């Protein structure tokens, strides 16, 4: 039972993320583009995911996916 709950939580974390303004967003692979990591010291680290995405011409960006480790740019 505990394993099923943990798996459900992990799946939810993988599908949803918290945006910079505190809203819950669905990670849509067809619309969002993975541009780097939100984890300090990681390869392709983005210290300001939203700012980096806007500089690249995207409408926005957020740290999302499992444990908010990925920087997703929004089209």
C-alpha positions in Angstrom: 0.0 0.0 0.0 2.8 2.4 0.9 4.5 1.7 -2.4 1.4 2.5 -4.4 1.0 5.8 -2.6 4.7 6.7 -3.2 4.4 5.8 -6.9 1.2 8.0 -7.2 3.0 10.9 -5.6 6.0 10.5 -7.8 3.8 10.3 -10.9 2.0 13.5 -9.8 5.3 15.3 -9.3 6.4 14.3 -12.8 3.2 15.6 -14.4 2.8 18.8 -12.5 5.0 21.6 -11.3 4.8 24.9 -9.4 5.4 27.9 -11.6 7.2 31.1 -10.5 4.0 32.8 -9.5 2.9 29.8 -7.4 0.4 28.3 -9.8 0.3 24.6 -10.6 1.2 23.8 -14.2 0.9 20.7 -16.3 4.2 19.7 -17.9 3.2 19.4 -21.6 6.0 17.8 -23.6 4.5 19.1 -26.9 4.4 22.7 -25.6 7.2 22.9 -23.0 10.8 22.6 -24.0 13.5 21.2 -21.7 16.3 23.7 -21.6 18.5 22.8 -18.6 18.6 22.2 -14.9 17.4 24.1 -11.9 19.9 22.3 -9.6 23.0 24.3 -8.8 26.1 22.6 -10.1 24.3 20.4 -12.6 25.1 20.4 -16.4 23.2 23.3 -18.1 22.3 24.9 -14.8 20.0 27.9 -15.2 20.1 30.2 -12.2 17.0 32.1 -13.5 14.9 29.7 -15.5 12.2 32.2 -16.3 14.7 34.9 -17.3 16.8 32.5 -19.4 13.7 31.3 -21.2 12.5 34.8 -21.9 15.9 35.8 -23.3 15.7 32.8 -25.7 12.3 34.1 -27.0 9.9 31.8 -25.0 6.9 33.3 -23.3 7.9 32.0 -19.9 9.7 29.2 -18.0 9.5 27.3 -14.8 11.3 24.6 -12.8 9.3 21.5 -13.0 9.1 17.7 -13.3 10.3 15.4 -10.5 11.5 17.4 -7.5 11.6 20.6 -9.7 15.0 19.8 -11.2 14.4 20.7 -14.8 14.0 24.1 -16.4 11.1 24.0 -18.9 10.6 26.9 -21.3 7.0 27.6 -22.4 6.0 28.4 -25.9 
